[in-house]
Amino acid sequence: MPEIKRIGYIQMSPVLGDMESTIQKIDEIVSQGISADIIVLPELCNSGYNFINYEQAWKTSEEVEHSLFIQYLESVSKNNGLFIVSGFNERYRDVLYNSSILVSPQGYVGRYRKLHLFMNEKDFFMPGNEGLPVFDAGGLKIGMLICFDWIFPEVWRILALKGADIICHPSNLVLPGLAQKAVPIHALTNRIFIVTANRVGSEGNLTFTGMSTIADPGGNVLIQASDTGEETGIAEITPALARNKSVTPRNDIFRDRRPDVYDLLTMTKN
Ligand code: ACM
């Protein structure tokens, strides 16, 4: 029998500048019972997104080592025996990163720092400087991307080449329907699972577009949330499907690649 895992998203609206209220919201959701191996929360879940100024971005950030938000997620992870991926406003020395963290029942595992910053994020955050790590999560290989990273096919491919079975994608998407269209295609072309955990609600002039999505290596949408509701979605998956990169008996999406003509992809900015 192939192994089955349960992966999911919590689509919600973190409270800008009020981490305690956000934790309370998450707690209400998880206390209703959450039966999953991995669950993904939205981007910048500890702080909210649309900062009015740098001071607000700074005040709502936390260091990984002293984060009450991560400590809370560690307790949820331990009590429910699951892995959690969450967006995280990360303070590191005197700068901020728009990060995603992975927590296991044994504690904090690791982070990814967003590589492609969107719009005003460039006023607050440094671009990621730790590349594209892949982590082991109970026998599953997990990669992380954050929101606007979705539009860069290179990063999905690199994580797939590094062996990611699932890419967890905390998001605060604002361009209606675009990422939701692309995510199943990235899943298809890399033959991986993707969990996009988007947020809903509004902050200032931004409205977030919901429609959190779980897609499979066939490009199928296994479950999708509404565009406005706070909802949890879980899908049962067979991880082995992500390890089979064959498309026909004579085609394999990794073995058939032609890196000898891909050099333009690694040339510095044009
Ligand atoms: C985004 O990257 N938060 C749109």
Residues whose N, C-alpha, C, O or C-beta is under 5 A from the ligand:
A	BS01	ACM	F118 C147 F148 N172 L173 V174
